[in-house]
Each structure stands twice: as C-alpha cells, then as structure tokens.
Amino acid sequence: ELCRAALAMGTASPALLVLLSLRVTICDAEDTCSEVRIVGLRDADRLAILQGCPGIPGVSGPKGEAGLPGTKGEMGDQGFPGKAGPPGAKGNVAIDGVVCPTGAKGEPGFPEIWEAANCEELLAKGKILSGWYTIYPQDCNATTVFCDMDTDGGGWIVFQRRWDGSVNFLRDWDSYKRGFGNQLTEFWMGNDNIHFLTSLGPCELRVDLRDFENNYYFAKYASFRVLGESEKYRLILGDFLGGNAGKFEAAHWESLFPRAFQKCSASMQRC
C-alpha cells in the first residue's frame, strides 16, 4: 500500500516526498537488494542514500602458503575400555610326545673346593705359620690338628706336646683313646685319631726331646703306624733314618714321651 501511495502523490511537498521515497526504497530492497542509509539527524538534513546490489564475485586468488604447525595439544583423558572381543577359535588338541627312557646314573662328581688332607698340603698352599688348622683326611670329614710348619721343613701333624707340666698325663685308657689337654699348652691327640691318620697312607715319625738343661735331641723314622683299639694301639715303626736321640723302641710307646710328630703323605682328598 505504501508503494502505491507514493506513485499517486507525485506532486506532494518535498518533506513528504522524502518520506515516501524512503518507503519506496525499502519496498524495492526486497526485490533489488538495495540498501538505504540515512545521513543527518534533523528533518532538513535527512538524506536517503541508495546502495546497489553486490556485483558478481571475482576470480579466486591463489592459495596462500601453509602456516607453521601449531603447538601440540595436551593429551586428553583416557577413554573408556572397549568391549571385549569375541572369543577366538579353539585350538587343535596336541599330540602326546614320546616318553624317553631314563638315562644311566652318572659317576659321582667332585666339589669345586679342594681342601688340604694334612699339614703338608696346607704348607704347600701357603700356610706357613705353626698353629691349629682344620684338615680333611678322608671323605671330607673335618679334623682339627696342630701343624708344625717350622721343624725339619714343616708340614708335621703334632699328636703330642708336653713341655711345661700344666696338663696331667697320668690318665686312664679312655682318656688316651679320646685325647685330652689344652690347645694352648699341652695335649694328646687321642689314640683313635692317631690310628685313623696313620692308616690312610705312609707316614714318617719324628720325635723331638729337650731336657731340663735345654739340650735338644731327636729321632726320625721312615714309616710309622698305630693299630686299632682291638690290637691295643700297637706301634709299628719303619727304618730308623737318624738322629742324636738314638733309636726309639716300641716299648717306649707305653711311656709318654715328651714330643712326637707325624708326617703323612696321604693322597689328596677332595672336600
């Protein structure tokens, strides 16, 4: 209706024409895409400006260069576990293997550590000080003995030491069987121990004596053995090798001589 009114009133006053032109322009904007702008605030200064429709878009410009990659974002929260997949196919049944027969039993092995069987072997391994040591004469059974590493080249097992009278040697049969004394002063190794050690292999015997005037005597024998208790620990001596003490008779065995040594050459035992 407003558009038609503007055409019918073409001779109206200028103020009315401006208003009607405004109305017409708005109506045409729906069809021509024109845009009306009003400039000025007072009625006398108002001016309608008609802007035409946009032209046809021009040709697209060339593609710009790719920008720098952005910084890596923070890791997101862990998602929920997914649903379990379907079960796999059942595998084939295995075939029973062949049972092999049991092999033959092997020979007994030897421990890695070699232990000395006597004082002579300890001396060969560098034990040069006289004193108490543990040896393994047979079947890895430990025996504690006093080793003389000084007399006649060293390596002697001392089975009796008596020099200051601090230990009573007037003992019964069982005491001499087991042994007695003090490791720091005087002792008797024990007839069972002496019998055991001399039964393992050839042994030398050395007897050393010193009187109250400090005179020194000794006797040495090529072999030496003490029998078991059933034979009353009888002494068997080999050839006399020398010494200023004279020959030591078997009858002297029953009397307690001051000091005696044995030197064994038993084969090495692995323990």
C-alpha positions as CSV (number, residue, x, y, z in Angstrom):
1,E,0.0,0.0,0.0
2,L,2.8,2.4,0.8
3,C,4.4,1.8,-2.6
4,R,1.2,2.6,-4.4
5,A,0.6,5.8,-2.4
6,A,3.9,7.2,-3.4
7,L,3.1,6.9,-7.1
8,A,-0.3,8.6,-6.7
9,M,1.0,11.6,-4.8
10,G,3.8,12.7,-7.1
11,T,3.1,16.5,-6.5
12,A,3.3,16.4,-2.7
13,S,5.6,18.6,-0.7
14,P,9.4,17.9,-0.6
15,A,9.2,16.6,3.0
16,L,6.5,14.2,2.1
17,L,8.4,13.0,-0.9
18,V,11.5,12.3,1.1
19,L,9.4,10.2,3.5
20,L,7.6,8.4,0.7
21,S,10.8,7.8,-1.2
22,L,12.1,6.2,1.9
23,R,9.2,3.9,2.0
24,V,9.5,3.1,-1.7
25,T,13.2,2.4,-1.4
26,I,12.5,-0.1,1.4
27,C,9.9,-1.8,-0.7
28,D,12.3,-2.1,-3.6
29,A,15.0,-3.5,-1.4
30,E,13.1,-6.7,-1.2
31,D,13.5,-7.1,-5.0
32,T,16.6,-5.3,-5.9
33,C,18.9,-5.9,-2.9
34,S,19.4,-2.1,-2.5
35,E,20.3,-0.8,0.9
36,V,19.1,2.5,2.3
37,R,21.3,4.6,4.6
38,I,20.0,7.8,6.3
39,V,22.5,10.5,6.9
40,G,21.8,13.5,9.2
41,L,19.7,13.9,12.4
42,R,17.5,16.9,11.7
43,D,14.5,16.7,9.3
44,A,16.0,19.2,7.0
45,D,19.3,17.4,6.9
46,R,18.0,13.9,6.3
47,L,19.3,12.3,3.1
48,A,18.5,8.8,1.8
49,I,21.3,7.0,0.1
50,L,20.6,4.0,-2.1
51,Q,23.3,1.3,-2.4
52,G,23.1,-1.2,-5.2
53,C,23.4,-5.0,-5.0
54,P,26.8,-6.7,-4.8
55,G,28.4,-7.5,-8.1
56,I,29.5,-10.9,-9.4
57,P,32.3,-12.5,-7.3
58,G,35.7,-12.1,-8.8
59,V,38.1,-14.9,-9.6
60,S,39.6,-16.7,-6.5
61,G,43.0,-15.6,-5.6
62,P,46.0,-18.0,-5.4
63,K,46.2,-20.3,-2.4
64,G,48.3,-18.9,0.4
65,E,51.3,-20.7,1.8
66,A,50.7,-23.1,4.7
67,G,51.2,-21.6,8.1
68,L,53.5,-23.1,10.7
69,P,52.2,-26.1,12.6
70,G,50.6,-25.3,15.9
71,T,51.8,-26.5,19.2
72,K,50.9,-30.0,20.3
73,G,47.8,-30.0,22.4
74,E,47.6,-31.6,25.8
75,M,46.8,-35.3,26.0
76,G,43.2,-35.9,26.5
77,D,41.7,-38.1,29.2
78,Q,41.9,-41.8,28.8
79,G,38.9,-43.3,27.1
80,F,36.6,-45.9,28.5
81,P,37.8,-49.5,27.9
82,G,36.3,-51.0,24.8
83,K,34.1,-54.0,24.8
84,A,35.7,-57.4,24.9
85,G,36.2,-59.0,21.5
86,P,34.6,-62.3,20.6
87,P,36.5,-65.4,21.8
88,G,39.0,-66.9,19.4
89,A,38.7,-70.2,17.7
90,K,39.6,-73.3,19.8
91,G,43.0,-74.7,19.0
92,N,43.8,-78.2,18.0
93,V,44.4,-80.9,20.5
94,A,48.2,-81.5,20.9
95,I,49.6,-84.9,20.2
96,D,51.3,-86.6,23.2
97,G,55.1,-86.7,22.9
98,V,57.3,-89.7,23.1
99,V,58.5,-90.7,26.6
100,C,62.2,-91.3,26.6
101,P,63.8,-93.9,28.9
102,T,65.7,-92.8,32.0
103,G,69.4,-92.5,31.3
104,A,72.1,-94.3,33.2
105,K,73.3,-92.9,36.5
106,G,76.4,-90.8,36.2
107,E,79.6,-91.1,38.2
108,P,79.7,-89.1,41.5
109,G,81.1,-85.6,40.9
110,F,83.7,-83.7,43.0
111,P,83.1,-80.5,44.8
112,E,84.8,-77.4,43.4
113,I,86.9,-76.6,46.5
114,W,90.0,-78.6,47.3
115,E,90.7,-78.9,51.0
116,A,94.0,-80.0,52.5
117,A,94.2,-83.6,53.7
118,N,97.2,-82.9,56.0
119,C,99.6,-80.2,57.2
120,E,102.0,-80.8,54.4
121,E,99.3,-79.8,51.8
122,L,98.5,-76.7,53.9
123,L,102.1,-75.7,53.8
124,A,102.1,-76.1,50.1
125,K,99.2,-73.8,49.9
126,G,101.0,-71.1,51.7
127,K,100.0,-71.7,55.4
128,I,103.5,-71.1,56.8
129,L,102.6,-70.4,60.5
130,S,102.5,-73.2,63.1
131,G,99.1,-73.5,64.7
132,W,95.8,-75.2,64.8
133,Y,94.2,-76.0,61.4
134,T,91.3,-78.0,60.0
135,I,92.2,-80.7,57.6
136,Y,90.1,-83.2,55.7
137,P,92.0,-86.5,55.7
138,Q,89.2,-88.7,54.2
139,D,85.6,-88.5,52.9
140,C,85.5,-84.8,53.7
141,N,85.5,-85.4,57.5
142,A,87.0,-82.4,59.2
143,T,89.7,-82.9,61.8
144,T,91.4,-80.2,63.8
145,V,95.1,-80.7,64.3
146,F,98.2,-78.7,65.3
147,C,100.6,-78.2,62.4
148,D,104.3,-77.6,63.0
149,M,105.4,-75.5,60.0
150,D,108.9,-74.9,61.3
151,T,110.6,-78.2,62.3
152,D,112.5,-80.1,59.6
153,G,110.9,-78.3,56.6
154,G,107.4,-78.1,58.2
155,G,104.2,-79.9,57.4
156,W,104.2,-82.1,60.6
157,I,101.0,-83.1,62.5
158,V,101.8,-82.9,66.2
159,F,99.9,-85.6,68.1
160,Q,101.6,-84.9,71.5
161,R,103.1,-81.8,73.0
162,R,104.4,-81.8,76.6
163,W,106.7,-79.2,77.9
164,D,105.6,-77.3,81.0
165,G,103.7,-79.8,83.1
166,S,100.5,-77.8,83.1
167,V,98.4,-80.9,82.0
168,N,98.2,-84.2,83.9
169,F,99.2,-87.0,81.6
170,L,98.5,-89.8,84.2
171,R,95.2,-90.7,82.5
172,D,93.1,-93.8,82.1
173,W,92.6,-95.8,78.9
174,D,89.5,-93.9,77.7
175,S,91.3,-90.6,78.1
176,Y,94.1,-91.7,75.9
177,K,91.6,-93.2,73.5
178,R,89.7,-89.9,73.0
179,G,92.5,-87.4,73.6
180,F,92.9,-84.6,76.2
181,G,94.8,-81.5,77.1
182,N,94.9,-77.8,76.2
183,Q,95.4,-76.4,72.8
184,L,97.4,-73.5,74.1
185,T,99.9,-75.6,76.2
186,E,100.0,-79.5,76.4
187,F,97.8,-82.1,74.7
188,W,97.4,-85.7,73.5
189,M,95.6,-86.0,70.2
190,G,94.0,-89.4,71.0
191,N,94.8,-92.9,70.0
192,D,91.8,-93.3,67.8
193,N,92.8,-90.2,65.9
194,I,96.4,-91.3,65.6
195,H,95.3,-94.7,64.4
196,F,92.9,-93.1,61.8
197,L,95.6,-90.7,60.4
198,T,98.3,-93.4,60.2
199,S,96.0,-95.8,58.4
200,L,95.4,-93.5,55.4
201,G,98.9,-93.9,53.9
202,P,102.6,-93.8,54.5
203,C,103.7,-91.6,57.5
204,E,107.0,-90.5,58.8
205,L,107.7,-90.2,62.5
206,R,109.8,-87.6,64.2
207,V,110.4,-87.5,67.9
208,D,111.9,-84.3,69.4
209,L,113.1,-84.0,73.0
210,R,114.6,-81.3,75.2
211,D,115.9,-81.9,78.7
212,F,115.9,-79.6,81.7
213,E,119.3,-78.2,80.7
214,N,117.8,-77.2,77.3
215,N,119.7,-79.9,75.4
216,Y,118.0,-80.9,72.2
217,Y,117.6,-84.5,70.8
218,F,115.6,-86.0,68.0
219,A,114.9,-89.3,66.2
220,K,113.4,-89.8,62.8
221,Y,111.8,-92.9,61.2
222,A,110.8,-93.7,57.6
223,S,107.4,-95.1,58.5
224,F,105.0,-95.0,61.4
225,R,101.7,-96.7,62.1
226,V,99.4,-97.2,65.2
227,L,97.0,-100.1,65.1
228,G,93.4,-100.0,66.3
229,E,92.0,-100.5,69.7
230,S,91.3,-104.2,69.2
231,E,95.1,-104.5,68.9
232,K,95.8,-102.3,71.8
233,Y,97.0,-99.4,69.6
234,R,100.2,-101.3,68.9
235,L,103.0,-99.2,67.4
236,I,104.7,-100.3,64.2
237,L,107.9,-98.4,63.3
238,G,109.9,-98.5,60.0
239,D,113.5,-97.9,59.3
240,F,115.5,-95.5,61.6
241,L,116.6,-92.6,59.5
242,G,118.9,-90.9,62.1
243,G,119.0,-88.5,65.0
244,N,121.0,-88.0,68.1
245,A,118.4,-89.4,70.4
246,G,119.1,-93.0,69.4
247,K,116.5,-95.5,68.3
248,F,113.1,-95.3,69.7
249,E,111.9,-98.7,70.7
250,A,108.2,-99.8,70.5
251,A,108.3,-100.4,74.3
252,H,108.7,-96.7,74.8
253,W,105.3,-96.2,73.3
254,E,103.6,-97.0,76.5
255,S,105.6,-94.4,78.4
256,L,104.6,-90.9,77.4
257,F,107.5,-89.3,75.6
258,P,107.7,-85.5,75.6
259,R,107.1,-84.7,72.0
260,A,106.3,-86.6,68.8
261,F,105.4,-85.6,65.2
262,Q,104.0,-87.5,62.3
263,K,104.3,-86.5,58.7
264,C,101.7,-88.1,56.4
265,S,101.8,-88.4,52.6
266,A,98.2,-89.4,52.2
267,S,96.7,-88.8,48.7
268,M,94.8,-85.6,48.3
269,Q,91.1,-85.7,49.2
270,R,88.5,-83.5,47.5
271,C,86.3,-81.9,50.1
